[in-house]
Amino acid sequence: MRSDFKSGFVTLIGRPNVGKSTLMNHLIGQKIAITSNKPQTTRNRIQTVLTMEEGQIVFVDTPGIHKAKNKLGEYMVNVAQQTLNDVDVVLWLVEPTTFIGAGEQHIAKQLGRVNTPVILVINKIDSVKKEEILTAISAYKDIYDFAEIVPVSARSGENTEELLKVIMKYLPYGPQFYSEDTITDQPERQIVAELIREKALHCLQEEIPHGIAVAIDQMKKKNKVMHIDATIICERDSHKGIIIGKQGSMLKKIGSTARYEIEKMLDTQVNLKLWVKVKKDWRDSEFLMKNFGYREEE
């Protein structure tokens, strides 16, 4: 084992829509994190792994650090808080603006309780003038004592190499946690469930609030084809009608877009069957949340 190899855990935080998943996907170079323009898309701690010559970065995704509204919200905030202290580096992703809203102030306050070095990543620099980036940097400097500040564009990849170098600087020396070809440690079923959920949210646009979850009923490979049965769970009967659509048109659309992505990810032919079930208030039921893979670590 090389003595100069570094390895550690990094988490990415920031308000919804700031580009966290896009940045993750750019750094890892493969679509793992889920992108949707709705808050709360990423719920579990998806870990993606980036192995380079000089070290290995394991990205741990924290559910949002926001004010909790229900049991699911509370769980997510607790997990987030715990994660921030367990990792080696926190990346806080923000937009290049001098206006620091209540959401950002709330995050800064939460970070005040954390001893981990925080790197401020100013995203979307391709959308503003250079001067604006500088004024954004000085505005953020006032609310928190950052270890480093790195401007990037997650979309074009500008300055992301630099960001990786800065992250490496703060990682401890140590052995590799995962083999080189590991990109994520989440079981396939969970990623498949998340992909179906992502596609459902995309297809449904604004018609259904966040109350959908996806359960994988079975997933088996037979004659080179992966057969997947999954159920989309929603909170109301009216939602069920919207998800199914006229003569099943919406469910078909969700199914075919999800299948395409799953085939790309698993690199195999997929036969996907989708059902829709109503389970009222699943987000306030501990039992159902556990059922959908939201488990608080013991």
Helices and strands as residue ranges (DSSP letters): E 6-13, H 20-28, E 47-51, E 55-61, H 71-86, E 89-94, H 102-111, E 118-122, G 125-127, H 130-141, E 148-151, H 160-170, H 188-204, E 212-222, E 225-234, H 237-244, G 246-248, H 249-266, E 269-278, G 282-284, H 286-291
